[in-house]
Amino acid sequence: MATGKTPKPKVPRGDGYSLPYRIWWEIEYTLMHVFGPATQDGDKDPRVAMKKDHDRRKQLWLERKAAEQRAQG
């Protein structure tokens, strides 16, 4: 007999968007801004690369969350 619960999608290791990740990302991004290298062009800037990865993870998290809600409703 089915319990009605859908399994959570498997998140690859190191690709989550957990609260500890978000807190650490804010700390690291701020430290990179203060103590990191000078601003560079385009993708050479480590802060730009960090932001792109953060945005990618956030988008995946939102998609997983929406899929989970669709499966429940």
N, C-alpha and C positions, 0 to 999 in steps of 0.2 A: 504494500500500500504506500502510495506517495505521500510525503509529508508536506508538500506544497512549497518547500523551500528550494530555491534555485541555487546552484553552486556559484560562488563568487568567481569571476574570471581570474585566471592565473596571471599574476603580474611577474614579469621576468625579474630576477634578482638584480638589484641596483637600478631599477627603473620605476620605483614607486614615487608617490607624492604624499608621503606621510607627514604628520605634524613635526616630528624631529627633523626630517629632511628640510621642510620649509623654514624652520627656525635656523638650522645650521646654514642654509643657503643665504638667508638674510645677513647673518653674521659674516660669512665668507665674502659675500658681494660687497658689503660695507668695508671690510678690511682691504679688499682688493682695490676699492676706490681710494682709500686713504694711503695704503702702503704699497699698492701694486705698481706696475709699470705705467709709464706715461700712455695717454690715449693714443692708439694706433689706428690705422686705416682699416675699415671694414672688418673682415673676419680675423684679422691678425690680433685684434683687441681681445684679451681674455675675458673681459667683462661682457662683450657682445656674445662670445661663445657661451658663457655661463647663462646669459639671459635667454638665448635661443634654446638651450637644453631645458631650462626651467619652463619656458613656454610650451615646449613639446610635451614635457611630463604633465603639465597642468591640463593641456588639451586631451591627452590620453586618459587622465583621471576623470575629466568631465564626461568623456565618451563612455567610459566604463560605468560611471555613476548613472548616466542616462539609460544605458542598456539594462542595468540592474533594476531601475525603476520601471522600465517597460516590461521587464520579465515579471515583476511583482504585480503590476496593475493590469 
